[in-house]
Amino acid sequence: MLYLDTAATAPVRREALEAAWPYLTGTFGNPSSHHLVGEAAAAGLEDARARAAAVLGARRSDIVFTAGGTEAANLAIKGLALGAPRGRHLVTAATEHEAVLQSIDFLRRVHGFEVAFVQVAADGSVSPEALRAVLREDTTLVSLALAGNEIGTIHDIRAIAEIAHASGALLHTDAVQAAGQVDLQGLGADALTLSGHKLGAPKGSGLAMIRGRHPLEPLVHGGGQENGRRSGTENVAFAVALAVALELAESERLETAARLGPLRDRLVRRVLAARSGVLLTGPGIDHPDARLPGHASFCMPGRSGESIVLDLAERGVIASSGSACAAGSDEPSHVLTALGIPDEVAQTAVRLTLGRGTTAAEIEQAATVIEEVLAQG
């Protein structure tokens, strides 16, 4: 089996499992308990918090462990918007993940916020001019991803943060896809959210880095865990696993990116040459640094994306037709339609995403299989 769907989920790393195991067995205590077993668990939790903060260039108190990237995005967006709003105006892009878009829509429906969508270019990028055009004096929060999950476009979050802050707004960035592929330090974001299972930690782990100087309205109320920002007994084992996976991903980031980039480009060229009319979505092949190094996404007019994915799977190549969160939907990708791609073309999307273990031989084999599938019709 050739696994080219790392953007959906990555294999769990053995190092992360081994780090978590003690907190599932002997050190099983409640970290809020004031006895030896609880204090041992609390020490593990705080060590994980410190290690995650170091990777992100944050303070330990800025880290809130969650049950995944979706919860983290909900907490950052709703929590910051409601914590101390200076107005009722939010800015995002139509190409964002549904966790972001639905959180913002909740604020619109329930709390009366207005929403402005920044114009995105055909490759999914956001220009400084486009962002400035939608900011207002009362904009409370801007939410733009560090990298897109469907087309892999990398945004210049440092520049975006400067523009948002110059207007007085806060910035949240969804870094779920970017972690381990893009430098996460010095971005200038007020909040950054991650999902563990994209990095090699178990599913159900995630975190929100939210600068402690900003008031935050919790989503979950109760016992006041996570410095009052997310109540509920913490999942110490998964927090530890996430911290270890995040450290490893960062330590390997430059080497992995340098190796995967050329493999991705080889795959892109083979796929584009396999059939007339195949469209590379996101940044063009002449701008490889604007795309995540392990990410390639296409539209393949004439065939539905789902049928291509099924044909590939029968031949041992695992890919996806877009975001895993939308798998099985008959609707065209909201990301692709936001780029101006017609519905009927957007429904032909196929996403191929490499992992740290992907080899050159596997890319050649996958490209050959794709060529065979596309040649069938």
C-alpha positions in Angstrom: 0.0 0.0 0.0 1.2 3.5 -0.9 -0.2 6.0 1.5 -0.6 9.5 0.0 -3.2 10.9 2.3 -1.1 12.3 5.1 -3.1 15.6 5.1 -6.0 13.5 6.4 -4.0 11.8 9.1 -0.5 10.7 9.7 0.6 7.3 11.1 1.0 7.5 14.9 4.7 7.7 15.8 6.1 5.1 18.1 7.9 7.7 20.1 4.6 9.5 20.8 3.0 6.2 21.9 5.9 5.3 24.2 5.8 8.7 25.8 2.1 8.4 26.4 2.1 4.9 27.8 3.2 5.7 31.4 0.3 8.0 31.7 -2.1 5.3 30.6 -0.7 2.8 33.1 1.3 3.6 36.3 1.0 7.4 36.3 -2.7 7.3 35.8 -3.7 10.0 38.3 -6.0 13.0 37.9 -3.6 16.0 37.5 -5.9 18.1 39.7 -5.5 15.7 42.6 -3.2 16.8 45.5 -1.5 13.5 46.2 1.6 11.7 44.8 -0.2 10.0 41.9 -2.1 13.1 40.8 1.0 15.3 41.2 3.0 12.9 39.0 0.4 13.2 36.3 0.4 17.0 36.7 4.1 17.1 36.3 3.8 15.2 33.0 1.2 17.6 31.8 3.2 20.6 32.6 6.3 19.2 31.0 4.2 18.6 27.8 3.0 22.2 28.0 6.5 23.5 28.3 7.8 21.4 25.4 4.9 22.5 23.1 5.4 26.1 24.1 9.1 26.0 23.2 8.3 24.8 19.7 5.8 27.5 19.2 7.8 30.3 20.8 5.2 30.8 23.4 4.8 30.8 27.2 3.6 27.7 29.0 0.5 29.5 30.1 -0.4 30.2 26.5 -0.9 26.5 25.7 -4.4 25.0 26.1 -4.6 21.3 25.4 -7.8 20.2 23.5 -9.4 17.1 21.9 -8.3 18.2 18.4 -7.8 20.9 15.9 -11.6 21.6 15.5 -12.1 22.2 19.2 -8.9 24.3 19.3 -10.2 26.5 16.4 -13.6 26.9 18.0 -12.0 27.9 21.3 -9.6 30.4 19.7 -12.2 32.1 17.4 -15.2 32.1 19.7 -13.1 32.7 22.9 -11.2 35.7 21.5 -14.2 37.2 19.8 -16.4 37.1 22.9 -13.6 37.6 25.5 -13.3 41.4 25.0 -14.7 42.4 21.6 -13.9 45.9 20.5 -16.7 45.6 17.8 -18.8 43.0 16.1 -16.7 42.5 12.9 -14.7 39.4 11.8 -12.5 38.8 8.8 -11.8 35.4 7.2 -11.5 33.8 3.8 -14.0 31.5 2.0 -11.1 29.0 1.6 -10.8 28.3 5.3 -11.4 25.0 7.0 -15.0 24.4 8.0 -14.0 24.5 11.7 -13.1 28.1 11.2 -16.0 29.0 8.9 -18.6 27.4 11.1 -17.2 29.0 14.3 -17.4 32.4 12.6 -20.9 31.7 11.3 -22.0 30.8 14.9 -20.8 34.2 16.0 -22.7 35.8 13.2 -26.0 33.9 13.8 -26.0 33.9 17.6 -24.0 37.0 18.6 -24.7 39.4 15.8 -21.2 39.7 14.4 -20.7 40.9 10.8 -18.3 38.9 8.6 -16.1 40.1 5.8 -14.5 37.6 3.4 -11.1 38.7 2.1 -10.6 38.2 -1.6 -8.3 35.3 -2.5 -6.3 34.9 -5.7 -6.7 32.0 -8.0 -3.9 30.1 -6.2 -5.6 30.7 -2.8 -3.2 33.4 -1.6 -4.2 36.6 0.2 -2.5 39.8 -0.7 -1.9 42.6 1.8 -4.1 44.9 -0.3 -7.0 42.5 -0.2 -6.8 42.2 3.6 -6.6 45.9 4.1 -9.6 46.4 1.9 -11.9 44.5 4.3 -10.5 45.6 7.7 -12.5 48.1 9.7 -11.9 50.2 12.8 -14.1 47.8 14.8 -12.6 44.5 13.4 -12.2 42.2 16.4 -10.5 39.2 14.9 -8.9 38.0 11.6 -8.7 34.2 11.1 -6.6 33.0 8.2 -4.8 29.6 7.9 -1.0 29.3 7.8 -1.5 26.8 5.0 -4.6 25.5 3.3 -5.7 21.9 3.9 -7.1 21.2 0.4 -4.7 23.0 -2.0 -1.6 23.5 0.3 -1.2 27.3 -0.3 1.1 28.8 2.4 0.0 32.3 3.6 2.5 35.0 4.7 1.1 35.0 8.2 3.8 37.4 9.5 2.7 40.1 7.0 -0.9 39.3 7.7 -0.4 39.7 11.5 1.3 43.0 11.0 -1.6 44.3 8.9 -4.2 43.0 11.4 -2.4 44.5 14.4 -2.0 47.8 12.7 -5.8 48.0 12.4 -6.2 47.0 16.1 -7.5 43.5 15.3 -6.3 40.1 16.7 -5.2 37.3 14.5 -5.9 33.6 14.7 -4.1 31.2 12.3 -5.1 27.5 11.7 -1.7 25.8 11.5 -3.1 22.2 11.4 -1.7 21.4 8.0 1.4 23.6 8.3 2.9 22.1 11.5 6.0 20.1 10.7 6.3 21.7 7.3 6.4 25.5 8.0 8.3 27.4 10.8 5.8 28.1 13.6 7.9 30.6 15.5 7.8 34.4 15.1 4.5 34.4 13.2 3.0 37.2 15.3 -0.3 35.4 15.7 -2.4 36.0 18.8 -3.7 32.4 18.6 -2.5 29.4 16.7 -4.2 26.0 16.6 -2.9 22.4 15.9 -4.2 18.9 15.6 -2.1 16.0 16.9 -3.1 13.4 14.4 -1.6 15.3 11.5 1.8 15.1 13.3 1.9 11.5 14.5 0.1 11.8 17.8 -3.2 10.0 18.4 -6.5 11.3 17.1 -8.3 13.3 19.7 -5.3 15.4 20.7 -4.8 19.1 19.8 -3.9 22.4 21.3 -4.6 26.1 21.1 -1.8 28.6 21.6 -3.6 31.7 22.8 -1.5 34.6 24.2 -2.3 34.9 27.8 -2.7 38.7 27.6 -5.9 38.4 25.7 -9.2 37.8 27.5 -10.8 34.5 26.5 -14.3 33.2 27.0 -14.2 29.4 27.5 -16.3 27.0 25.5 -16.4 24.6 28.4 -17.1 25.6 31.9 -16.7 23.6 35.1 -13.6 22.8 37.1 -11.4 25.5 35.7 -8.7 23.3 34.3 -6.2 24.6 31.7 -5.9 27.9 33.6 -9.6 28.4 33.4 -9.7 28.2 29.7 -10.9 24.7 29.1 -12.6 22.8 32.0 -12.5 19.1 32.2 -9.9 16.6 33.4 -7.0 16.7 31.1 -6.0 13.8 28.8 -2.4 13.8 30.1 -1.3 10.9 27.9 -2.4 12.5 24.7 -1.0 15.9 25.7 2.4 14.2 26.2 2.1 12.4 22.9 1.3 15.6 21.1 4.2 17.4 22.6 6.6 14.7 21.6 5.2 14.5 18.1 5.4 18.2 17.7 9.0 18.3 18.9 10.0 15.6 16.5 8.1 17.2 13.5 9.9 20.5 14.2 13.3 18.8 14.6 12.9 17.1 11.2 11.1 19.9 9.4 13.9 21.3 7.3 15.3 17.9 6.3 11.8 16.6 5.5 10.8 19.6 3.5 14.0 19.5 1.5 13.4 15.8 0.7 9.7 15.9 0.0 9.7 19.1 -2.2 11.4 17.5 -5.2 9.4 14.3 -4.8 6.2 16.3 -4.9 7.4 18.2 -8.0 8.2 14.9 -9.7 4.7 13.6 -8.9 3.1 16.9 -10.1 4.9 16.8 -13.5 4.0 13.1 -14.0 0.3 13.7 -13.3 0.1 16.9 -15.4 1.6 15.0 -18.3 -0.6 11.9 -17.9 -3.7 13.5 -19.4 -4.7 16.7 -21.2 -6.7 19.1 -19.2 -5.5 18.1 -15.7 -5.4 21.2 -13.5 -2.9 21.7 -10.7 -4.9 23.6 -8.0 -3.1 26.1 -5.6 0.3 27.6 -6.5 1.7 26.8 -9.9 4.5 24.4 -10.5 6.8 27.4 -11.0 6.2 28.6 -7.4 7.0 25.4 -5.4 7.8 27.4 -2.2 4.3 28.8 -2.0 2.9 25.3 -1.5 3.4 22.8 1.4 6.3 20.6 0.4 4.3 17.4 0.7 1.1 18.6 -1.0 -0.2 18.2 -4.5 -3.8 18.7 -5.5 -5.5 18.5 -8.9 -8.8 18.7 -10.8 -9.2 16.0 -13.4 -12.1 16.9 -15.7 -13.9 14.0 -17.2 -13.8 11.8 -14.1 -15.3 12.4 -10.6 -12.6 12.7 -8.0 -14.2 10.0 -5.9 -14.1 7.5 -8.8 -10.4 8.2 -9.4 -9.7 7.7 -5.7 -11.5 4.4 -5.7 -9.6 3.2 -8.7 -6.3 4.2 -7.1 -7.2 2.4 -3.9 -7.9 -0.8 -5.9 -4.4 -0.6 -7.2 -2.9 0.1 -3.7 -2.5 3.9 -3.8 -4.4 5.7 -1.0 -5.4 9.3 -1.8 -8.4 11.5 -1.2 -10.8 13.7 -3.2 -10.3 16.7 -0.9 -10.6 17.4 2.8 -11.2 14.3 4.9 -13.9 16.2 6.8 -15.9 16.4 3.6 -15.3 12.9 2.4 -18.5 11.3 0.9 -20.2 14.7 0.2 -21.7 15.2 -3.2 -21.1 18.9 -2.9 -18.1 20.5 -4.7 -15.3 21.7 -2.5 -16.1 25.1 -1.1 -12.3 25.9 -1.3 -12.2 25.2 -5.1 -15.4 27.1 -5.9 -14.1 30.0 -3.9 -11.1 30.1 -6.3 -13.5 30.4 -9.2 -13.4 26.8 -10.3 -16.8 25.7 -11.7 -18.7 23.2 -9.7 -18.4 20.4 -12.2 -14.6 20.8 -12.3 -14.3 21.1 -8.6 -16.0 17.7 -8.2 -13.1 16.1 -10.1 -10.6 17.0 -7.3 -7.9 14.6 -6.2 -5.4 15.4 -3.4 -2.1 13.6 -3.0 -0.2 14.3 0.2 3.2 12.8 1.1 4.5 11.9 4.5 7.9 11.9 6.1 8.4 8.3 5.1 7.5 8.6 1.4 10.2 7.5 -0.9 11.3 8.3 -4.5 10.4 4.7 -5.5 6.9 5.1 -4.1 6.4 8.3 -6.0 7.4 6.7 -9.2 5.1 3.7 -8.6 2.2 6.0 -7.6 2.7 8.1 -10.7 2.6 5.1 -12.9 -0.7 3.9 -11.3 -2.2 7.3 -11.7 -1.2 7.3 -15.4 -2.9 4.0 -15.8 -6.1 5.1 -14.1 -6.3 8.3 -16.1 -5.7 6.4 -19.3 -8.9 4.4 -18.8 -11.2 7.4 -19.4 
